[in-house]
C-alpha cells in the first residue's frame, strides 16, 4: 500500500530537520535583540495568527512569559483550555471553519502527549495546524529529564513535517516554513518542538516574512496534466451514468463553485463523503447526500450502478467503499487529487489527475467552454429518472415514537431553526444522523471523519466560534462523547464563548451498542453509560452555564428556540429513544448496495408511476404517452 510520503519533507538533513539548501528572501532590517520565545510569537503574528489555544507548563513557560509581555499589543489572543486535547481540537475547528492555519500550544511530556489525539485527528482529515510544544533544555534532551518525551519521534507518523528548534536564530525561518508546509499541497499539521533554553536565549532577531521561504525539496503539483484533463472530458462526454464522488479535498481547495458548474454542465448527480459535506448544495436536485456505510440508499445504489465515477478530492476510504473490489465495479474512474500517494492507492483509475482540485476543475471547465463540450440532449436522463425513483422508494426516515423522541426528529428540528449555523459533531450515531439530515454550507460542517475522535465536538465548536463570533455555532454530541472533553465547559464559561451543545442522550455508547446488537449476538459489553451518568443540567450550572433538559416531543421546538435565543453557552440534554439504530447501514465486508435497515417496500402495484425517458416527467402507469412531451412511454 502506498503511504503519504509526498506530503512529508524527507529525509531531514540538519539538526532542526530542514533542507540544507533552503533559500530565504528577507527584507533588510536592523536586527533586534530578542528571545527565542519572542521570535516565535512575533513570527506567528506576522503569519496572521489571531488565536492560540493552549495550556502552560514548565518547559513552555518562557514562551508564555513572552506572551504575557506582548499579548496586549500583539493582536494575538490566547484561549486557555482545560486540557491540551481541547487545544488541538479547538485549533482544528478554527482551521476547518476559516480555511486558515490553526495554532495550539502545549508543554513538554504529558502536555505534548495530550495533544497527540488532536494532531492525529487533523492529520487524518488533512487540516492545516501548527503545534508548538515546549521541550526540556537542549543539554537535557535524551537524559529522561523531568517531563521529557520525544514528541518529535512520537508524532512522526501523524504530522506532515516536524522541527526541533536547536538554535533560536532558526525560529523565524522555521515558523515561515511550517506555515508554508501546513497550508500548501495536501494540508496537514506541523510540529515545532522548542527546548526551554532556546525560548529563553536572546539573539539578534531578524523576521522572516510570510511567503518568503523557498523549499526546493517540497513542490506540490497544483496544475493538472492537460492531456489527462482532455481524457477526463472524453470519458465524461461518453458516459450515460456518471457520478461525482466529492471529498474533503474540494472543501480544502475552495472548489464549491466549480463542482456545481461541472455537475450542471453534464447533469451529473453528486454524492459526498463525510468530509465533503457542504461542498455541494444538498437542496440541489442533483444532490444525493452522503454515500458509504451510513449514506443514503440512492447514493449507494448510484455508486454501484454508475458507469463513470469522478472522484474529486477523496481517497476511497473503507467507510465509503464497503467491499472494495465491488465498489463502483461497473465504472471507469477519474481520480483528481493533490496527493499523488492517494491516486491509485485503493482503486486504480483510468484517468489519474494530480493537482489542486480547484485548479484542475477550472482548467477542465475552461477546456469544455473552448470546445463547446456539454451534456448531449437526454444523455443522462434515464439515469436521473432511475435515481429519482430510488429517492422515492428509499427515503431517509424520521421515526416518530409514541413514548419517546427519536434522535432524527431532534436533528431535523435544529436544522430547521438554525439552517445556516456552523455544526460540529462528536462521533457515533448522532454524527451519522447529523450527516444525513442537516443541509450544510461550505466549511459549516466540522466533524472528525478519518480518526473518528470522540470528544472532538465541543472544543472544535469553541474554535469555530472564536473565529466567527457573530455566527451561530452548534455542537451535536452524544452522552458518551460529551463526557470525553466536558471540562472545556470551563473554557466556554471563562471566555463567554457562545456555543450551543445539543446532546442526544440515549444512555449508551450508541454506535457500539448498535454493532453489538447487529454483529455480536446482542452481548452489550461495557457500552451502557447510565450508571455514573452526570446530571448534565446540574453539571453545566456548576460551570455557570445554562443547562436544559428535554424529554417530551411537545417541548422540543420551544426548547431549541430558547437555546438559540440565549446569549451565552447552553447545553441541552435531549432524552431520546434508547434503542434507535442508524440506518441505512452497509455491513462490514458487504458492497454498498447490500444495505440493512432500508424501508420495507410495498408490493408492486398498478399505482407506481412511469417516468418519461425523454423529459423525466412522472406519469400514471395507465398512460401510454407522456403527458408533458408526448413521447411514447
Steps between C-alpha positions, in 0.01 A plus 500: 500500500622846416548735792491876510871544433465800267349708780802473724827680429765232541758404585584757770849632434582727793456505873171684465395265219484754214640479150860632490444692175196693619515852360344793682410839364488758780449872511816672628424617853703590804527198731320530832625339818228254598439160654407185311154518656448853371618394154244220499212728601600779265527252213155359579354850495665575165326192363162633600442296814210643700441223756721250678332217690724368771593399853823608676754285680861500609688457172283746306486766775761723332273527196200575722706765678568668167133462413411683824727787396363537146142374508346840568668655195562207266151430370528136610249371752573188701210270594576300815352152457450249782683214326755500220279272292245781505767737367579284198133441420423871536786591264367234262145640515634852442689378191204309356267796543735765363732318261791660688771324700399421859756533781524321835756491784588234753789441734743207497428146617133444585403835352641397164361147512156637585510677162560179308134402443424844360807491277397161362144627446631794295742279307237247399269776374778713340448805720769775508630545854815618679568317825756665730631291788740591775797270551762451769825697456732389221759354737231285667351349186546125507571481875146407611471842662187600688205525256712402203347306212620470144194667352683533168534121482155428641324712241704403191216292348233765561655827385576638158837625626670579831784702649709508816635854531866472599595865444274801563641661185308239301166576665360751248601285204352188655167672570485631142578155363248336732217725383594444137509123542182479710289706260621396154469179304301254706454693828599350833642560848862608555678463835748754639672370815675782693753417776463722804842661472444576130190698596701689766814568299540850357643561154491753217152437363426563132139424397416275208190615317221266389546358153874575492625144551584274210522125556655331194419156638132581545312583182141373501345454159215750476423500125346197335652342191315640192506163324338332800241777526408446133472126565266570792280722284481224241383245758242743642369572149453130432339408832128437541512424875763734650538575870704767679654366823631805688712509816674736737760598243234706322428683827871563563554643152182710500361321195132537589403711198696282259340177626156656448589626152632160392195319640259731323693506172470121460196430727713288731357392838725588795570294809743603774710337766465593866787745447342639184168600655420861413695511175177462300160648582299209635176670396616475137311241291830331410604455866495144632637569848769290661598154378658211686429302815219731616445684175171541321367195321477685169864615523615145569286355221633769267866424572429130446335553159692799356712456188735789583615604847662843521685509830583856604723546806408170668706194588276191462476456877376164625191656663406629154588203282375207706628189323769668291510261204125551452504878539389670177596175328315594179668839475806657348669735748636853474694587815596863570716558809792719604675212675650253251524241777119478508452456127489128436553407865172313539353513149693533174340777291473504123581871509718619793539876537739633764446864590309744713133408463382851423779565248424174320126569483559857382718370218255221416206742483700749296584226251132401480403859420771529236381186324128546566488171687193441718236239563318379191119526506363230731847346535449418869120521524429131553770499769345800676156340476631184662662697781181699556310172529749381762447828689129434520530134585781527758477835680671577829248429774423719803329265749237631737449286808202541726703488822831668412677752277696348214852639448417575138216729609745705706743537210224604260366759745836662575574506128168671436555767765870560427551415132810717453690413818845348527450144625760292677445143609654238716514142370237230496136463405426870556776587254347281230148633560634854480681415176180354356253772596683833530542707184834677548679768306873507416723468810193492727527126562783422745538137598778251570477265203822303452595440863146505643592688818249507784534824697569704186169687484503755784862623464466508119188713540699723734759555227236575237317743728803711588568523126141606425358659815192632319404165346295225664719203595332180614658178623302178451627247752413174670495429871813284476697734271409807703670360809833464315575875506230648722764693698506750212175635642739692724657664195156589362410653835825694544488668159123507452533298180141473382494139381174305511540127575220254430549157660303208357490301821402134466704370795731299274809513290244495223699377201677239712162375622369484142798290386468274804134449417559433130829309497577378854186310600357786711781465751520858626846495651598824675285726279230615743568845645207542740684421824723794573329729250512854641193719525597717204277791598658518846847444355472794264364720779810415704702662218267799494346393169133466415382139493171361373327162481251387235311176548170556313436564132275796574791674677743463212418795275471762774804373690724520194371849430582594861848350465571698185368823649715483814797736502768262621601134486224245551502122539173319424453140616244340266377163625449307178384150409736259673533232233472696175738374232663699223389381158563437217814306585748314284621208709876435514620296204191575289471716192317831507182362345463245782356732761305400808224706656346621174129584518287202405359532151135429424433247223500642150155623405344680210531830689878524450587796275677471167776750425540636149837406350501822300409778747486321837135585573318267739196341332221275619561132415189500283655756262653380174636841407664769714257769614778763476685435173285240326779245460410134513549354849 
